[in-house]
Amino acid sequence: MSTDKLTCKQVARILSDGLDAQMPPAERTRLRLHMVVCEACRNVEQQFDLLRRLMRKAGPAERDDIPDDER
Ligand SMILES: [Zn+2]
């Protein structure tokens, strides 16, 4: 990756692909810096954050949905 500033488009793509978790620290710092100055991307991140939390909740919780009489 280049050392150019991230664009909002790049940030949105990183967030939607969940790449921020696998990014090297330097890249993640660049992302954080963009978030500090860009309110639009902060909002985008919050939405993806919420979405990921909801999906994580839906995953393991499925076991509890199995009725007792199915065993
Ligand atoms: Zn932005």
N, CA, C, O and the ligand as a Tripos MOL2 file, in Angstrom:
@<TRIPOS>MOLECULE
protein
  285   283    72     0     0
PROTEIN
NO_CHARGES

@<TRIPOS>ATOM
      1 N           0.8410   -1.2050    0.0000 N.3       1 MET1
      2 CA          0.0000    0.0000    0.0000 C.3       1 MET1
      3 C           0.8710    1.2480    0.0000 C.2       1 MET1
      4 O           1.9880    1.2320    0.5170 O.2       1 MET1
      5 N           0.3710    2.3020   -0.5650 N.am      2 SER2
      6 CA          1.1160    3.5550   -0.6080 C.3       2 SER2
      7 C           0.9500    4.3080    0.7030 C.2       2 SER2
      8 O           0.1590    3.9210    1.5630 O.2       2 SER2
      9 N           1.7010    5.3830    0.8400 N.am      3 THR3
     10 CA          1.6040    6.1790    2.0610 C.3       3 THR3
     11 C           0.6430    7.3490    1.8760 C.2       3 THR3
     12 O           0.5400    8.2280    2.7330 O.2       3 THR3
     13 N          -0.0500    7.3460    0.7580 N.am      4 ASP4
     14 CA         -1.0430    8.4030    0.5360 C.3       4 ASP4
     15 C          -2.1390    8.3290    1.5900 C.2       4 ASP4
     16 O          -2.3230    7.3100    2.2560 O.2       4 ASP4
     17 N          -2.8500    9.4190    1.7170 N.am      5 LYS5
     18 CA         -3.9830    9.4170    2.6400 C.3       5 LYS5
     19 C          -5.0700    8.4880    2.1210 C.2       5 LYS5
     20 O          -5.2710    8.3300    0.9170 O.2       5 LYS5
     21 N          -5.7500    7.8890    3.0630 N.am      6 LEU6
     22 CA         -6.8760    7.0380    2.6940 C.3       6 LEU6
     23 C          -8.0300    7.9160    2.2230 C.2       6 LEU6
     24 O          -8.2510    9.0180    2.7250 O.2       6 LEU6
     25 N          -8.7430    7.3980    1.2590 N.am      7 THR7
     26 CA         -9.9600    8.0910    0.8530 C.3       7 THR7
     27 C         -11.1350    7.4470    1.5750 C.2       7 THR7
     28 O         -11.0250    6.3370    2.0950 O.2       7 THR7
     29 N         -12.2580    8.1550    1.6020 N.am      8 CYS8
     30 CA        -13.4470    7.6220    2.2640 C.3       8 CYS8
     31 C         -13.8760    6.3090    1.6180 C.2       8 CYS8
     32 O         -14.3770    5.4000    2.2780 O.2       8 CYS8
     33 N         -13.6650    6.2420    0.3120 N.am      9 LYS9
     34 CA        -14.0350    5.0370   -0.4210 C.3       9 LYS9
     35 C         -13.2120    3.8450    0.0640 C.2       9 LYS9
     36 O         -13.7400    2.7540    0.2790 O.2       9 LYS9
     37 N         -11.9110    4.0750    0.2290 N.am     10 GLN10
     38 CA        -11.0440    2.9950    0.7010 C.3      10 GLN10
     39 C         -11.4110    2.5700    2.1090 C.2      10 GLN10
     40 O         -11.4340    1.3830    2.4340 O.2      10 GLN10
     41 N         -11.6980    3.5630    2.9380 N.am     11 VAL11
     42 CA        -12.0670    3.2680    4.3260 C.3      11 VAL11
     43 C         -13.3360    2.4240    4.3640 C.2      11 VAL11
     44 O         -13.4150    1.4420    5.1030 O.2      11 VAL11
     45 N         -14.3190    2.8090    3.5700 N.am     12 ALA12
     46 CA        -15.5850    2.0760    3.5520 C.3      12 ALA12
     47 C         -15.3540    0.6380    3.1170 C.2      12 ALA12
     48 O         -15.9860   -0.2870    3.6270 O.2      12 ALA12
     49 N         -14.4450    0.4620    2.1750 N.am     13 ARG13
     50 CA        -14.1880   -0.8910    1.6810 C.3      13 ARG13
     51 C         -13.4740   -1.7280    2.7380 C.2      13 ARG13
     52 O         -13.7910   -2.9010    2.9350 O.2      13 ARG13
     53 N         -12.5210   -1.1200    3.4030 N.am     14 ILE14
     54 CA        -11.8010   -1.8170    4.4720 C.3      14 ILE14
     55 C         -12.7770   -2.2600    5.5500 C.2      14 ILE14
     56 O         -12.7170   -3.3880    6.0390 O.2      14 ILE14
     57 N         -13.6710   -1.3590    5.9070 N.am     15 LEU15
     58 CA        -14.6220   -1.6700    6.9730 C.3      15 LEU15
     59 C         -15.6160   -2.7350    6.5390 C.2      15 LEU15
     60 O         -15.9290   -3.6420    7.3110 O.2      15 LEU15
     61 N         -16.1090   -2.6370    5.3260 N.am     16 SER16
     62 CA        -17.1260   -3.5840    4.8690 C.3      16 SER16
     63 C         -16.5380   -4.9800    4.7040 C.2      16 SER16
     64 O         -17.2400   -5.9800    4.8580 O.2      16 SER16
     65 N         -15.2400   -5.0410    4.3890 N.am     17 ASP17
     66 CA        -14.5960   -6.3510    4.2560 C.3      17 ASP17
     67 C         -14.0500   -6.8510    5.5870 C.2      17 ASP17
     68 O         -13.5440   -7.9700    5.6720 O.2      17 ASP17
     69 N         -14.1510   -6.0250    6.6260 N.am     18 GLY18
     70 CA        -13.6270   -6.4150    7.9300 C.3      18 GLY18
     71 C         -12.1200   -6.5160    7.9450 C.2      18 GLY18
     72 O         -11.5490   -7.2620    8.7410 O.2      18 GLY18
     73 N         -11.4620   -5.7580    7.0560 N.am     19 LEU19
     74 CA        -10.0180   -5.8650    6.9200 C.3      19 LEU19
     75 C          -9.2590   -5.1460    8.0270 C.2      19 LEU19
     76 O          -8.0730   -5.3950    8.2380 O.2      19 LEU19
     77 N          -9.9440   -4.2560    8.7310 N.am     20 ASP20
     78 CA         -9.2290   -3.4780    9.7440 C.3      20 ASP20
     79 C          -8.6400   -4.3640   10.8350 C.2      20 ASP20
     80 O          -7.6320   -4.0190   11.4520 O.2      20 ASP20
     81 N          -9.2810   -5.5160   11.0680 N.am     21 ALA21
     82 CA         -8.7900   -6.4130   12.1080 C.3      21 ALA21
     83 C          -7.4970   -7.1070   11.6900 C.2      21 ALA21
     84 O          -6.7120   -7.5230   12.5420 O.2      21 ALA21
     85 N          -7.2730   -7.2320   10.3820 N.am     22 GLN22
     86 CA         -6.0850   -7.9420    9.8980 C.3      22 GLN22
     87 C          -5.0080   -7.0010    9.3870 C.2      22 GLN22
     88 O          -3.9810   -7.4400    8.8710 O.2      22 GLN22
     89 N          -5.2480   -5.7140    9.5320 N.am     23 MET23
     90 CA         -4.2940   -4.7440    9.0050 C.3      23 MET23
     91 C          -3.0550   -4.6330    9.8720 C.2      23 MET23
     92 O          -3.1350   -4.7990   11.0890 O.2      23 MET23
     93 N          -1.8940   -4.3500    9.2550 N.am     24 PRO24
     94 CA         -0.7030   -4.0720   10.0590 C.3      24 PRO24
     95 C          -0.9270   -2.7920   10.8630 C.2      24 PRO24
     96 O          -1.6970   -1.9250   10.4500 O.2      24 PRO24
     97 N          -0.2530   -2.6710   12.0150 N.am     25 PRO25
     98 CA         -0.4830   -1.5270   12.9070 C.3      25 PRO25
     99 C          -0.3450   -0.1770   12.2100 C.2      25 PRO25
    100 O          -1.1110    0.7450   12.4930 O.2      25 PRO25
    101 N           0.6080   -0.0520   11.3160 N.am     26 ALA26
    102 CA          0.8190    1.2260   10.6360 C.3      26 ALA26
    103 C          -0.3990    1.5910    9.7990 C.2      26 ALA26
    104 O          -0.8330    2.7430    9.7720 O.2      26 ALA26
    105 N          -0.9440    0.5790    9.1120 N.am     27 GLU27
    106 CA         -2.1260    0.8140    8.2880 C.3      27 GLU27
    107 C          -3.3270    1.1560    9.1480 C.2      27 GLU27
    108 O          -4.1380    2.0170    8.8040 O.2      27 GLU27
    109 N          -3.4230    0.4640   10.2710 N.am     28 ARG28
    110 CA         -4.5640    0.7110   11.1480 C.3      28 ARG28
    111 C          -4.4990    2.1200   11.7350 C.2      28 ARG28
    112 O          -5.5240    2.7730   11.9300 O.2      28 ARG28
    113 N          -3.2810    2.5730   12.0130 N.am     29 THR29
    114 CA         -3.1110    3.9330   12.5120 C.3      29 THR29
    115 C          -3.6020    4.9290   11.4780 C.2      29 THR29
    116 O          -4.2480    5.9250   11.8070 O.2      29 THR29
    117 N          -3.2860    4.6440   10.2190 N.am     30 ARG30
    118 CA         -3.7390    5.5130    9.1340 C.3      30 ARG30
    119 C          -5.2630    5.5670    9.0810 C.2      30 ARG30
    120 O          -5.8590    6.6220    8.8610 O.2      30 ARG30
    121 N          -5.8720    4.4150    9.2880 N.am     31 LEU31
    122 CA         -7.3340    4.3360    9.3080 C.3      31 LEU31
    123 C          -7.8930    5.1450   10.4750 C.2      31 LEU31
    124 O          -8.8560    5.8970   10.3280 O.2      31 LEU31
    125 N          -7.2560    4.9700   11.6520 N.am     32 ARG32
    126 CA         -7.6930    5.7050   12.8520 C.3      32 ARG32
    127 C          -7.5950    7.2140   12.6150 C.2      32 ARG32
    128 O          -8.4970    7.9720   12.9730 O.2      32 ARG32
    129 N          -6.4930    7.6290   12.0130 N.am     33 LEU33
    130 CA         -6.2900    9.0530   11.7640 C.3      33 LEU33
    131 C          -7.3770    9.6070   10.8630 C.2      33 LEU33
    132 O          -7.8560   10.7240   11.0600 O.2      33 LEU33
    133 N          -7.7540    8.8290    9.8890 N.am     34 HIS34
    134 CA         -8.8230    9.2700    8.9960 C.3      34 HIS34
    135 C         -10.1270    9.4030    9.7790 C.2      34 HIS34
    136 O         -10.8880   10.3500    9.5780 O.2      34 HIS34
    137 N         -10.3710    8.4650   10.6550 N.am     35 MET35
    138 CA        -11.5980    8.4900   11.4660 C.3      35 MET35
    139 C         -11.6790    9.7560   12.3090 C.2      35 MET35
    140 O         -12.7480   10.3350   12.5040 O.2      35 MET35
    141 N         -10.4990   10.1710   12.8080 N.am     36 VAL36
    142 CA        -10.4740   11.3450   13.6800 C.3      36 VAL36
    143 C         -10.9650   12.5830   12.9370 C.2      36 VAL36
    144 O         -11.6810   13.4100   13.5000 O.2      36 VAL36
    145 N         -10.5820   12.7020   11.6910 N.am     37 VAL37
    146 CA        -10.9280   13.9110   10.9540 C.3      37 VAL37
    147 C         -12.1880   13.7720   10.1150 C.2      37 VAL37
    148 O         -12.7300   14.7690    9.6370 O.2      37 VAL37
    149 N         -12.6590   12.5360    9.9310 N.am     38 CYS38
    150 CA        -13.7760   12.3360    9.0090 C.3      38 CYS38
    151 C         -14.9950   11.7730    9.7360 C.2      38 CYS38
    152 O         -15.0160   10.6060   10.1260 O.2      38 CYS38
    153 N         -15.9940   12.6090    9.9100 N.am     39 GLU39
    154 CA        -17.1840   12.1720   10.6380 C.3      39 GLU39
    155 C         -17.9600   11.1220    9.8520 C.2      39 GLU39
    156 O         -18.5250   10.1970   10.4340 O.2      39 GLU39
    157 N         -17.9870   11.2650    8.5460 N.am     40 ALA40
    158 CA        -18.7400   10.3250    7.7090 C.3      40 ALA40
    159 C         -18.2290    8.9040    7.9060 C.2      40 ALA40
    160 O         -19.0210    7.9680    8.0160 O.2      40 ALA40
    161 N         -16.9120    8.7390    7.9500 N.am     41 CYS41
    162 CA        -16.3460    7.4010    8.1050 C.3      41 CYS41
    163 C         -16.5240    6.8830    9.5160 C.2      41 CYS41
    164 O         -16.6150    5.6740    9.7320 O.2      41 CYS41
    165 N         -16.5740    7.7910   10.4810 N.am     42 ARG42
    166 CA        -16.8860    7.3530   11.8440 C.3      42 ARG42
    167 C         -18.2740    6.7370   11.8820 C.2      42 ARG42
    168 O         -18.4860    5.7030   12.5150 O.2      42 ARG42
    169 N         -19.2020    7.3640   11.2150 N.am     43 ASN43
    170 CA        -20.5670    6.8310   11.1680 C.3      43 ASN43
    171 C         -20.6040    5.4750   10.4750 C.2      43 ASN43
    172 O         -21.2840    4.5490   10.9170 O.2      43 ASN43
    173 N         -19.8640    5.3840    9.3920 N.am     44 VAL44
    174 CA        -19.8170    4.1110    8.6580 C.3      44 VAL44
    175 C         -19.2610    3.0210    9.5500 C.2      44 VAL44
    176 O         -19.7810    1.9060    9.5850 O.2      44 VAL44
    177 N         -18.1900    3.3530   10.2770 N.am     45 GLU45
    178 CA        -17.5670    2.3590   11.1520 C.3      45 GLU45
    179 C         -18.5400    1.9100   12.2340 C.2      45 GLU45
    180 O         -18.6240    0.7250   12.5580 O.2      45 GLU45
    181 N         -19.2620    2.8580   12.7800 N.am     46 GLN46
    182 CA        -20.2210    2.5240   13.8320 C.3      46 GLN46
    183 C         -21.2720    1.5530   13.3200 C.2      46 GLN46
    184 O         -21.6710    0.6190   14.0150 O.2      46 GLN46
    185 N         -21.7120    1.7920   12.0930 N.am     47 GLN47
    186 CA        -22.7390    0.9150   11.5350 C.3      47 GLN47
    187 C         -22.2160   -0.4950   11.3160 C.2      47 GLN47
    188 O         -22.9030   -1.4710   11.6160 O.2      47 GLN47
    189 N         -20.9980   -0.6010   10.7920 N.am     48 PHE48
    190 CA        -20.4190   -1.9270   10.5740 C.3      48 PHE48
    191 C         -20.1360   -2.6090   11.9000 C.2      48 PHE48
    192 O         -20.2690   -3.8250   12.0340 O.2      48 PHE48
    193 N         -19.7400   -1.7950   12.8880 N.am     49 ASP49
    194 CA        -19.4680   -2.3110   14.2170 C.3      49 ASP49
    195 C         -20.7130   -2.9440   14.8020 C.2      49 ASP49
    196 O         -20.6790   -4.0550   15.3300 O.2      49 ASP49
    197 N         -21.7990   -2.2260   14.6980 N.am     50 LEU50
    198 CA        -23.0890   -2.6920   15.2000 C.3      50 LEU50
    199 C         -23.5070   -3.9620   14.4760 C.2      50 LEU50
    200 O         -23.9710   -4.9230   15.0890 O.2      50 LEU50
    201 N         -23.3320   -3.9460   13.1670 N.am     51 LEU51
    202 CA        -23.7130   -5.0910   12.3450 C.3      51 LEU51
    203 C         -22.9370   -6.3330   12.7510 C.2      51 LEU51
    204 O         -23.4930   -7.4250   12.8670 O.2      51 LEU51
    205 N         -21.6160   -6.1400   12.9680 N.am     52 ARG52
    206 CA        -20.7740   -7.2730   13.3340 C.3      52 ARG52
    207 C         -21.1700   -7.8120   14.6930 C.2      52 ARG52
    208 O         -21.1750   -9.0210   14.9250 O.2      52 ARG52
    209 N         -21.5110   -6.8720   15.6100 N.am     53 ARG53
    210 CA        -21.9080   -7.3140   16.9430 C.3      53 ARG53
    211 C         -23.2070   -8.1130   16.8760 C.2      53 ARG53
    212 O         -23.3730   -9.1100   17.5800 O.2      53 ARG53
    213 N         -24.1140   -7.6680   16.0280 N.am     54 LEU54
    214 CA        -25.3900   -8.3600   15.8800 C.3      54 LEU54
    215 C         -25.1730   -9.7540   15.3000 C.2      54 LEU54
    216 O         -25.8180  -10.7160   15.7180 O.2      54 LEU54
    217 N         -24.2610   -9.8560   14.3360 N.am     55 MET55
    218 CA        -24.0100  -11.1460   13.6920 C.3      55 MET55
    219 C         -23.3480  -12.1090   14.6580 C.2      55 MET55
    220 O         -23.6370  -13.3060   14.6580 O.2      55 MET55
    221 N         -22.4410  -11.5650   15.4980 N.am     56 ARG56
    222 CA        -21.7600  -12.4040   16.4660 C.3      56 ARG56
    223 C         -22.7740  -12.9360   17.4770 C.2      56 ARG56
    224 O         -22.6980  -14.0870   17.9080 O.2      56 ARG56
    225 N         -23.7130  -12.0850   17.8420 N.am     57 LYS57
    226 CA        -24.7560  -12.4710   18.7830 C.3      57 LYS57
    227 C         -25.6160  -13.5890   18.1880 C.2      57 LYS57
    228 O         -25.9800  -14.5400   18.8790 O.2      57 LYS57
    229 N         -25.9330  -13.4620   16.9000 N.am     58 ALA58
    230 CA        -26.8210  -14.4180   16.2470 C.3      58 ALA58
    231 C         -26.1540  -15.7760   16.1270 C.2      58 ALA58
    232 O         -26.8360  -16.8000   16.1450 O.2      58 ALA58
    233 N         -24.8320  -15.8060   16.0040 N.am     59 GLY59
    234 CA        -24.1110  -17.0580   15.8050 C.3      59 GLY59
    235 C         -24.2760  -18.0490   16.9380 C.2      59 GLY59
    236 O         -25.0650  -18.9870   16.8250 O.2      59 GLY59
    237 N         -23.5390  -17.8590   18.0440 N.am     60 PRO60
    238 CA        -23.5500  -18.8420   19.1450 C.3      60 PRO60
    239 C         -24.9270  -18.9800   19.7990 C.2      60 PRO60
    240 O         -25.2270  -20.0190   20.3870 O.2      60 PRO60
    241 N         -25.7590  -17.9530   19.7040 N.am     61 ALA61
    242 CA        -27.0590  -17.9700   20.3770 C.3      61 ALA61
    243 C         -27.9930  -18.9920   19.7530 C.2      61 ALA61
    244 O         -28.9820  -19.3930   20.3670 O.2      61 ALA61
    245 N         -27.6820  -19.4150   18.5320 N.am     62 GLU62
    246 CA        -28.5660  -20.3530   17.8270 C.3      62 GLU62
    247 C         -28.7690  -21.6480   18.6100 C.2      62 GLU62
    248 O         -29.8290  -22.2680   18.5360 O.2      62 GLU62
    249 N         -27.7430  -22.0480   19.3600 N.am     63 ARG63
    250 CA        -27.8540  -23.3000   20.1170 C.3      63 ARG63
    251 C         -28.9680  -23.2310   21.1500 C.2      63 ARG63
    252 O         -29.6320  -24.2250   21.4420 O.2      63 ARG63
    253 N         -29.1580  -22.0280   21.6970 N.am     64 ASP64
    254 CA        -30.1730  -21.8800   22.7330 C.3      64 ASP64
    255 C         -31.5840  -21.9440   22.1580 C.2      64 ASP64
    256 O         -32.5600  -22.1300   22.8850 O.2      64 ASP64
    257 N         -31.6730  -21.7850   20.8260 N.am     65 ASP65
    258 CA        -32.9920  -21.7860   20.2030 C.3      65 ASP65
    259 C         -33.5360  -23.1930   19.9990 C.2      65 ASP65
    260 O         -34.7160  -23.3630   19.6920 O.2      65 ASP65
    261 N         -32.6910  -24.1980   20.1650 N.am     66 ILE66
    262 CA        -33.1520  -25.5730   19.9950 C.3      66 ILE66
    263 C         -34.0490  -25.9550   21.1590 C.2      66 ILE66
    264 O         -33.6160  -25.9140   22.3100 O.2      66 ILE66
    265 N         -35.2770  -26.3220   20.8810 N.am     67 PRO67
    266 CA        -36.1990  -26.6900   21.9560 C.3      67 PRO67
    267 C         -35.7300  -27.9390   22.6900 C.2      67 PRO67
    268 O         -35.0630  -28.7910   22.1030 O.2      67 PRO67
    269 N         -36.0680  -28.0490   23.9400 N.am     68 ASP68
    270 CA        -35.6080  -29.1700   24.7590 C.3      68 ASP68
    271 C         -36.1160  -30.5110   24.2470 C.2      68 ASP68
    272 O         -35.4130  -31.5170   24.3400 O.2      68 ASP68
    273 N         -37.3150  -30.5320   23.7150 N.am     69 ASP69
    274 CA        -37.8900  -31.8060   23.2930 C.3      69 ASP69
    275 C         -37.3170  -32.3310   21.9800 C.2      69 ASP69
    276 O         -37.7050  -33.3980   21.5040 O.2      69 ASP69
    277 N         -36.3710  -31.5560   21.3890 N.am     70 GLU70
    278 CA        -35.7070  -32.0310   20.1680 C.3      70 GLU70
    279 C         -34.5480  -32.9800   20.4800 C.2      70 GLU70
    280 O         -34.0700  -33.6810   19.5880 O.2      70 GLU70
    281 N         -34.0980  -33.0070   21.7160 N.am     71 ARG71
    282 CA        -32.9700  -33.8450   22.0740 C.3      71 ARG71
    283 C         -33.3600  -35.3010   22.2830 C.2      71 ARG71
    284 O         -32.5050  -36.1310   22.5910 O.2      71 ARG71
    285 ZN        -13.7700    9.5050    5.3470 Zn       72 ZN72
@<TRIPOS>BOND
     1     1     2 1
     2     2     3 1
     3     3     4 2
     4     3     5 am
     5     5     6 1
     6     6     7 1
     7     7     8 2
     8     7     9 am
     9     9    10 1
    10    10    11 1
    11    11    12 2
    12    11    13 am
    13    13    14 1
    14    14    15 1
    15    15    16 2
    16    15    17 am
    17    17    18 1
    18    18    19 1
    19    19    20 2
    20    19    21 am
    21    21    22 1
    22    22    23 1
    23    23    24 2
    24    23    25 am
    25    25    26 1
    26    26    27 1
    27    27    28 2
    28    27    29 am
    29    29    30 1
    30    30    31 1
    31    31    32 2
    32    31    33 am
    33    33    34 1
    34    34    35 1
    35    35    36 2
    36    35    37 am
    37    37    38 1
    38    38    39 1
    39    39    40 2
    40    39    41 am
    41    41    42 1
    42    42    43 1
    43    43    44 2
    44    43    45 am
    45    45    46 1
    46    46    47 1
    47    47    48 2
    48    47    49 am
    49    49    50 1
    50    50    51 1
    51    51    52 2
    52    51    53 am
    53    53    54 1
    54    54    55 1
    55    55    56 2
    56    55    57 am
    57    57    58 1
    58    58    59 1
    59    59    60 2
    60    59    61 am
    61    61    62 1
    62    62    63 1
    63    63    64 2
    64    63    65 am
    65    65    66 1
    66    66    67 1
    67    67    68 2
    68    67    69 am
    69    69    70 1
    70    70    71 1
    71    71    72 2
    72    71    73 am
    73    73    74 1
    74    74    75 1
    75    75    76 2
    76    75    77 am
    77    77    78 1
    78    78    79 1
    79    79    80 2
    80    79    81 am
    81    81    82 1
    82    82    83 1
    83    83    84 2
    84    83    85 am
    85    85    86 1
    86    86    87 1
    87    87    88 2
    88    87    89 am
    89    89    90 1
    90    90    91 1
    91    91    92 2
    92    91    93 am
    93    93    94 1
    94    94    95 1
    95    95    96 2
    96    95    97 am
    97    97    98 1
    98    98    99 1
    99    99   100 2
   100    99   101 am
   101   101   102 1
   102   102   103 1
   103   103   104 2
   104   103   105 am
   105   105   106 1
   106   106   107 1
   107   107   108 2
   108   107   109 am
   109   109   110 1
   110   110   111 1
   111   111   112 2
   112   111   113 am
   113   113   114 1
   114   114   115 1
   115   115   116 2
   116   115   117 am
   117   117   118 1
   118   118   119 1
   119   119   120 2
   120   119   121 am
   121   121   122 1
   122   122   123 1
   123   123   124 2
   124   123   125 am
   125   125   126 1
   126   126   127 1
   127   127   128 2
   128   127   129 am
   129   129   130 1
   130   130   131 1
   131   131   132 2
   132   131   133 am
   133   133   134 1
   134   134   135 1
   135   135   136 2
   136   135   137 am
   137   137   138 1
   138   138   139 1
   139   139   140 2
   140   139   141 am
   141   141   142 1
   142   142   143 1
   143   143   144 2
   144   143   145 am
   145   145   146 1
   146   146   147 1
   147   147   148 2
   148   147   149 am
   149   149   150 1
   150   150   151 1
   151   151   152 2
   152   151   153 am
   153   153   154 1
   154   154   155 1
   155   155   156 2
   156   155   157 am
   157   157   158 1
   158   158   159 1
   159   159   160 2
   160   159   161 am
   161   161   162 1
   162   162   163 1
   163   163   164 2
   164   163   165 am
   165   165   166 1
   166   166   167 1
   167   167   168 2
   168   167   169 am
   169   169   170 1
   170   170   171 1
   171   171   172 2
   172   171   173 am
   173   173   174 1
   174   174   175 1
   175   175   176 2
   176   175   177 am
   177   177   178 1
   178   178   179 1
   179   179   180 2
   180   179   181 am
   181   181   182 1
   182   182   183 1
   183   183   184 2
   184   183   185 am
   185   185   186 1
   186   186   187 1
   187   187   188 2
   188   187   189 am
   189   189   190 1
   190   190   191 1
   191   191   192 2
   192   191   193 am
   193   193   194 1
   194   194   195 1
   195   195   196 2
   196   195   197 am
   197   197   198 1
   198   198   199 1
   199   199   200 2
   200   199   201 am
   201   201   202 1
   202   202   203 1
   203   203   204 2
   204   203   205 am
   205   205   206 1
   206   206   207 1
   207   207   208 2
   208   207   209 am
   209   209   210 1
   210   210   211 1
   211   211   212 2
   212   211   213 am
   213   213   214 1
   214   214   215 1
   215   215   216 2
   216   215   217 am
   217   217   218 1
   218   218   219 1
   219   219   220 2
   220   219   221 am
   221   221   222 1
   222   222   223 1
   223   223   224 2
   224   223   225 am
   225   225   226 1
   226   226   227 1
   227   227   228 2
   228   227   229 am
   229   229   230 1
   230   230   231 1
   231   231   232 2
   232   231   233 am
   233   233   234 1
   234   234   235 1
   235   235   236 2
   236   235   237 am
   237   237   238 1
   238   238   239 1
   239   239   240 2
   240   239   241 am
   241   241   242 1
   242   242   243 1
   243   243   244 2
   244   243   245 am
   245   245   246 1
   246   246   247 1
   247   247   248 2
   248   247   249 am
   249   249   250 1
   250   250   251 1
   251   251   252 2
   252   251   253 am
   253   253   254 1
   254   254   255 1
   255   255   256 2
   256   255   257 am
   257   257   258 1
   258   258   259 1
   259   259   260 2
   260   259   261 am
   261   261   262 1
   262   262   263 1
   263   263   264 2
   264   263   265 am
   265   265   266 1
   266   266   267 1
   267   267   268 2
   268   267   269 am
   269   269   270 1
   270   270   271 1
   271   271   272 2
   272   271   273 am
   273   273   274 1
   274   274   275 1
   275   275   276 2
   276   275   277 am
   277   277   278 1
   278   278   279 1
   279   279   280 2
   280   279   281 am
   281   281   282 1
   282   282   283 1
   283   283   284 2
@<TRIPOS>SUBSTRUCTURE
     1 MET1         2 RESIDUE 1 A MET
     2 SER2         6 RESIDUE 1 A SER
     3 THR3        10 RESIDUE 1 A THR
     4 ASP4        14 RESIDUE 1 A ASP
     5 LYS5        18 RESIDUE 1 A LYS
     6 LEU6        22 RESIDUE 1 A LEU
     7 THR7        26 RESIDUE 1 A THR
     8 CYS8        30 RESIDUE 1 A CYS
     9 LYS9        34 RESIDUE 1 A LYS
    10 GLN10       38 RESIDUE 1 A GLN
    11 VAL11       42 RESIDUE 1 A VAL
    12 ALA12       46 RESIDUE 1 A ALA
    13 ARG13       50 RESIDUE 1 A ARG
    14 ILE14       54 RESIDUE 1 A ILE
    15 LEU15       58 RESIDUE 1 A LEU
    16 SER16       62 RESIDUE 1 A SER
    17 ASP17       66 RESIDUE 1 A ASP
    18 GLY18       70 RESIDUE 1 A GLY
    19 LEU19       74 RESIDUE 1 A LEU
    20 ASP20       78 RESIDUE 1 A ASP
    21 ALA21       82 RESIDUE 1 A ALA
    22 GLN22       86 RESIDUE 1 A GLN
    23 MET23       90 RESIDUE 1 A MET
    24 PRO24       94 RESIDUE 1 A PRO
    25 PRO25       98 RESIDUE 1 A PRO
    26 ALA26      102 RESIDUE 1 A ALA
    27 GLU27      106 RESIDUE 1 A GLU
    28 ARG28      110 RESIDUE 1 A ARG
    29 THR29      114 RESIDUE 1 A THR
    30 ARG30      118 RESIDUE 1 A ARG
    31 LEU31      122 RESIDUE 1 A LEU
    32 ARG32      126 RESIDUE 1 A ARG
    33 LEU33      130 RESIDUE 1 A LEU
    34 HIS34      134 RESIDUE 1 A HIS
    35 MET35      138 RESIDUE 1 A MET
    36 VAL36      142 RESIDUE 1 A VAL
    37 VAL37      146 RESIDUE 1 A VAL
    38 CYS38      150 RESIDUE 1 A CYS
    39 GLU39      154 RESIDUE 1 A GLU
    40 ALA40      158 RESIDUE 1 A ALA
    41 CYS41      162 RESIDUE 1 A CYS
    42 ARG42      166 RESIDUE 1 A ARG
    43 ASN43      170 RESIDUE 1 A ASN
    44 VAL44      174 RESIDUE 1 A VAL
    45 GLU45      178 RESIDUE 1 A GLU
    46 GLN46      182 RESIDUE 1 A GLN
    47 GLN47      186 RESIDUE 1 A GLN
    48 PHE48      190 RESIDUE 1 A PHE
    49 ASP49      194 RESIDUE 1 A ASP
    50 LEU50      198 RESIDUE 1 A LEU
    51 LEU51      202 RESIDUE 1 A LEU
    52 ARG52      206 RESIDUE 1 A ARG
    53 ARG53      210 RESIDUE 1 A ARG
    54 LEU54      214 RESIDUE 1 A LEU
    55 MET55      218 RESIDUE 1 A MET
    56 ARG56      222 RESIDUE 1 A ARG
    57 LYS57      226 RESIDUE 1 A LYS
    58 ALA58      230 RESIDUE 1 A ALA
    59 GLY59      234 RESIDUE 1 A GLY
    60 PRO60      238 RESIDUE 1 A PRO
    61 ALA61      242 RESIDUE 1 A ALA
    62 GLU62      246 RESIDUE 1 A GLU
    63 ARG63      250 RESIDUE 1 A ARG
    64 ASP64      254 RESIDUE 1 A ASP
    65 ASP65      258 RESIDUE 1 A ASP
    66 ILE66      262 RESIDUE 1 A ILE
    67 PRO67      266 RESIDUE 1 A PRO
    68 ASP68      270 RESIDUE 1 A ASP
    69 ASP69      274 RESIDUE 1 A ASP
    70 GLU70      278 RESIDUE 1 A GLU
    71 ARG71      282 RESIDUE 1 A ARG
    72 ZN72       285 GROUP 0 **** ****
